[in-house]
Amino acid sequence: MPHKKRGGMGLVIGGALIAMLFLAFIYIVPHSGPTDTAPLWLGAIWAMLAMCWGFFRFVAGPSKLDHLHGGTDADL
């Protein structure tokens, strides 16, 4: 039985929410200098990368690695 679930929507939504949270901290909370925001930019970039990966997974559809038995085609 083929795996029909479209993966990635959770990554798109979760990545977008986390990126918005980090960007809100960067732009809304006052900082003393650019060195204070460097770790926040890393978090925002990682969240955007997760969002892009989720979008790719949603468009590409299911893969053999998404099989319920750990990436195998075994019908156990």
C-alpha positions as CSV (number, residue, x, y, z in Angstrom):
1,M,0.0,0.0,0.0
2,P,1.6,3.3,-1.0
3,H,2.2,6.0,1.5
4,K,-0.1,8.9,0.4
5,K,0.6,11.5,3.1
6,R,2.0,14.9,2.0
7,G,4.8,15.6,4.4
8,G,6.2,19.1,5.1
9,M,3.3,21.2,6.1
10,G,4.3,21.0,9.7
11,L,7.8,22.2,8.9
12,V,6.4,25.1,6.8
13,I,4.0,26.3,9.6
14,G,6.5,25.6,12.4
15,G,9.4,27.2,10.6
16,A,7.3,30.3,9.8
17,L,6.2,30.7,13.4
18,I,9.7,30.3,14.8
19,A,11.2,32.6,12.2
20,M,8.6,35.3,13.0
21,L,9.3,34.9,16.7
22,F,13.1,35.4,16.2
23,L,12.5,38.3,13.8
24,A,10.2,39.9,16.3
25,F,12.9,39.7,18.9
26,I,15.4,41.2,16.5
27,Y,13.3,44.2,15.4
28,I,11.0,44.9,18.4
29,V,13.2,44.4,21.4
30,P,15.8,47.1,21.9
31,H,19.4,45.9,21.7
32,S,22.7,47.6,22.7
33,G,24.5,46.7,19.5
34,P,24.7,44.3,16.5
35,T,26.6,41.7,18.5
36,D,23.4,41.2,20.6
37,T,21.4,40.2,17.6
38,A,23.9,37.7,16.0
39,P,22.5,34.6,17.8
40,L,19.0,35.7,17.0
41,W,19.8,35.9,13.3
42,L,21.1,32.3,13.4
43,G,17.8,31.1,14.9
44,A,15.8,33.0,12.2
45,I,18.0,31.5,9.4
46,W,17.6,28.0,10.7
47,A,13.8,28.4,11.0
48,M,13.7,29.7,7.4
49,L,15.7,26.8,6.2
50,A,13.3,24.4,8.0
51,M,10.4,26.2,6.3
52,C,12.1,25.9,2.9
53,W,12.7,22.2,3.5
54,G,9.1,21.7,4.5
55,F,7.9,23.5,1.3
56,F,10.2,21.2,-0.8
57,R,8.8,18.1,1.0
58,F,5.2,19.3,0.4
59,V,5.8,19.9,-3.4
60,A,7.9,16.8,-4.0
61,G,5.5,14.5,-2.3
62,P,6.2,11.3,-0.3
63,S,9.5,9.5,-0.6
64,K,10.6,5.9,0.1
65,L,12.2,7.2,3.3
66,D,8.8,8.2,4.6
67,H,7.7,4.5,4.7
68,L,6.1,3.4,8.0
69,H,8.7,0.6,8.4
70,G,11.8,2.9,8.6
71,G,12.6,3.5,5.0
72,T,12.1,0.0,3.7
73,D,9.5,-1.5,1.4
74,A,8.9,-4.5,3.7
75,D,5.3,-5.4,4.4
76,L,5.6,-6.6,7.9
